[in-house]
Structure formats: C-alpha cells, structure tokens
Amino acid sequence: MKTALVVLGMHRSGTSSVAGALTLLGAAAPRTLMAPADDNPRGFWESHVVMLLDDTLLEEAGSNWSDWRRLPRAPDPAAARDRIVETLSGEFGEADTIVLKDPRMCRLFPLWRSALEQADYRPLIVTPLRHPSEVAASLQARNPIAREQGLRLWLRHVLDAEVASRGLPRHFMRWSSFMGDWRAEVALINARLGIALAPAGDAAEIDAFLTPDLHRQKGEAPVPSLIARAWSVFGDLARHGEHPDLHADLDALRRAFDQASDLFADAP
C-alpha cells in the first residue's frame, strides 16, 4: 500500500511551507505544480490539476472556495471518486509516498478519503494550525477578504477537516512551532504517524527553505468566542493528541456553527 501525506489545512495557514518541507523530506510532489506567486514566492507545492478539480467539486456542491457556509449538497460520490482516482494516477503515478495538498480539500475530504483508499493509499494527515486572526489578516492582504469572513472561513475549514479525517493517523501542529523547530515537529510527525521522514539530502536545504520571512501578518489579535474556543481545543489536540473529550468539544462547536450558518443561507 502506498502512503499519502495529506496536508489538510486552511488557506494561509502554512500549508505550502509544510508541503514543501515534506517534499524535501523525501515524499513525491505532484507532476503539475502550481507556479509560485507574489504571496507564495517559494511555491504552493500543490497540484494545479487537483485545485481545478476541487473547484469543480465545490461548484457542483453549490459552493466555492471562499464560502464559509455548509455545503448545500454533496457531489455524486461515485463520479467524484472516479475523477479523484484518475487525478491521483496522473499526478503521482506509482510513487510510494506522496504529498497531497489543497486547502479546498478541507471541505471535500470525505470524497478524497474514499478515493485515496480506493487507489490503495494509506492517508496520513498533517494539519498545520495558524492563529485565525493571522489567517484573516493574510486573506485580507491577498484577496482582499473582510476580516469577519476570513475568521468564518477559518472556522469552517478546520472543523470540516477535523471531523472528516477523524479515525485516521494524524498530527495537528502549530505552524509557528513548525517554523521555529521543524526537526522537533518532524520527530513528532514520525512518532504519531508511524513513519520515518528524513531529509532526502542536506538538512540545510530545509533550513534555507523555512526562513522567518515566510511568516507574515504576525499577531494573535482577539477573536469571537466561538473561534477562540475552537483555537483552544485545536491547541490541545496539537499538544496532547487525540482524545474523545476533545472530539466531543469540537462536535459541539461544529453544531453551534452549523446552526448559526443556517441563519445566513442566502448570504454572500
């Protein structure tokens, strides 16, 4: 069975730096990499083909990447699974260990999880967590997106990704911790996921890749209580690992957010 290291995280949460580092640690990147951009000068380390497929799947679900509400409907699971399996084959061939990343996948992971298993991959989840106020500030700088919408997007992505990946081997980590000491964080990834990641070449290459200038929009400003509670619980997951009490806390937060979201079914 092949291994898929799935970087399952919100936009602007350090997913590109984590995916790039995992590639430098020996995992295979997709064949059709997105080109670097001003907001990601060292690359996104994700497949352009996967991004287009996820955009299509979100459109079929009546949504888009910047929609924070619950998906109105699910794409046809069998058809979606077949398209994902075909995409995996085209982007990764027979590589034993791959890096798969697209923040849109947070909303669509039930489909991706099924397809990965059908394609004989063992999904291992790596979720970088960045403070929601920094994520919102980064979205404001890039798109621009209002701070309140950015905070809602953060909450929707992290809650959907968590419940959809539950039961799989996974590692939650503060992105700031990864940037501060990637060696210690990789050791935790290896321990929690049961793998043996090691630099494919000189570790100095990863040091040169993960430089402090990647962390822009710094500052953990106050956020609404629902988001602050979610950030706290995810911090406990990062520190202590899986626990039923933490899962129950996240389930309660997700129910509250879903109920609130239903009040804005027609909002932009």
Secondary structure, 3 states (H helix, E strand, C coil): CEEEEEECCCCCCCHHHHHHHHHHCCCECCCCECCCECCECCCCCCEHHHHHHHHHHHHHCCCCCCCCCCCCCCCCHHHHHHHHHHHHHHHHCCCCEEEEECCCHHHHHHHHHHHHHHCCEEEEEEEEECCHHHHHHHHHHHCCCCHHHHHHHHHHHHHHHHHHHCCCCEEEEEHHHHHHCHHHHHHHHHHHHCCCCCCCCCHHHHHHHCCHHHCCCCCCCCCCHHHHHHHHHHHHHHHHCCCHHHHHHHHHHHHHHHHHHHCCCCCC
